[in-house]
Amino acid sequence: MSDLNLLIRESYFNGILKIDGQIKPIWILLVDEGPDENLHYMKNILQYCRMFHIFDLNYLSIQTHTSGQSVFNLIECSMAILSQKLASIILPIDKYDFHFNSQGQVVDLELAMKNFCYASEVLCTL
């Protein structure tokens, strides 16, 4: 839900999420059964209600596939195809230098961003 809030604020997605600068009034969300989206948890229900109110929606429907039916979930199917294609790719994390300490924590954020950008460029070329 916090990602949706960020997407609403990002002008890049205005053509998808807005009409004439206003948030589209009808939303149908397809979510997985993860604890951060599942309607079995009261906190999620309250957050969806809050989102309905803040975005001034006319209709909000939250749909999910039942357990064991992920074979019909288009997102999971496409992720499986993507995972197969990415399985053998090794992306460099230290092109410019190593940015982790001995505990695996990032110690140089600027260097980490440079390495991350380089790795994303390599991925895009593939």
C-alpha positions in Angstrom: 0.0 0.0 0.0 2.9 2.3 0.6 4.1 1.5 -2.9 0.7 2.6 -4.3 1.0 5.9 -2.4 4.5 6.4 -4.0 3.2 5.5 -7.4 0.3 8.0 -7.1 2.8 10.8 -6.3 5.2 9.9 -9.2 4.2 11.9 -12.3 5.6 9.1 -14.5 2.5 6.9 -13.7 -0.1 9.7 -14.2 -1.2 8.3 -17.5 -2.0 5.0 -15.8 -3.4 6.0 -12.5 -5.0 9.4 -13.2 -7.5 11.1 -15.5 -7.1 14.8 -15.9 -4.9 15.0 -12.9 -7.4 13.1 -10.7 -6.9 9.6 -9.4 -9.0 7.1 -11.3 -12.1 6.4 -9.2 -12.3 2.6 -9.7 -9.6 0.3 -8.5 -9.5 -3.5 -8.7 -6.4 -5.0 -7.0 -5.2 -8.6 -7.4 -3.0 -9.4 -4.4 -1.3 -12.6 -3.3 -1.8 -14.2 0.1 1.2 -12.5 1.7 0.6 -11.0 5.2 1.2 -7.5 3.8 -1.8 -7.6 1.4 -4.0 -10.4 2.6 -7.6 -9.5 3.7 -7.4 -12.0 6.6 -5.6 -9.3 8.7 -7.5 -6.4 10.2 -4.6 -4.0 9.7 -4.7 -4.6 6.0 -8.5 -4.1 5.9 -8.0 -0.8 7.8 -5.3 0.3 5.4 -7.4 -0.5 2.3 -10.3 1.5 3.9 -7.8 4.4 4.5 -6.6 4.2 1.0 -10.2 4.2 -0.3 -10.9 7.4 1.7 -7.6 9.2 0.9 -7.7 8.5 -2.8 -11.4 9.4 -2.9 -12.3 6.2 -4.7 -15.8 5.2 -5.8 -15.0 1.5 -5.9 -12.2 -0.6 -4.5 -12.1 -4.4 -4.9 -9.4 -6.6 -3.5 -9.1 -10.0 -5.1 -6.8 -12.9 -4.4 -6.3 -16.4 -5.7 -7.1 -19.2 -3.3 -4.4 -21.3 -1.8 -2.9 -23.8 -4.3 -4.2 -21.8 -7.3 -1.1 -19.8 -8.1 -0.9 -21.7 -11.4 -3.7 -19.3 -12.5 -2.0 -16.2 -11.1 -0.6 -14.3 -14.2 1.8 -12.4 -12.1 3.3 -15.5 -10.5 3.5 -17.2 -13.9 5.3 -14.3 -15.4 7.7 -14.2 -12.4 8.5 -17.9 -12.9 9.4 -17.2 -16.5 11.6 -14.3 -15.5 13.2 -16.3 -12.7 14.2 -19.0 -15.2 15.8 -16.4 -17.5 17.7 -14.8 -14.7 18.8 -17.9 -12.9 22.2 -18.2 -14.5 23.1 -14.5 -14.6 25.7 -13.2 -12.2 25.7 -9.4 -11.7 28.8 -7.7 -10.4 28.4 -5.9 -7.1 31.9 -4.5 -6.8 32.6 -3.0 -10.2 34.0 0.2 -8.7 35.0 -1.2 -5.3 33.5 -3.3 -2.5 31.0 -1.3 -0.5 30.2 -3.8 2.3 31.9 -4.3 5.7 32.8 -7.7 7.1 29.2 -8.1 8.5 27.7 -7.5 5.1 26.4 -4.0 5.9 26.7 -1.1 3.4 29.4 1.3 4.5 29.6 3.5 1.5 26.1 4.4 0.1 27.4 6.4 -2.9 29.7 3.5 -4.0 26.8 1.1 -3.4 24.6 3.2 -5.7 27.3 3.3 -8.4 27.7 -0.5 -8.2 23.9 -1.0 -8.3 23.6 1.3 -11.4 26.3 -0.6 -13.1 24.7 -4.0 -12.3 21.3 -2.7 -13.6 22.9 -1.5 -16.8 24.4 -4.9 -17.3 21.0 -6.5 -16.7 19.3 -4.2 -19.2 21.8 -5.1 -21.9 21.0 -8.8 -21.3 
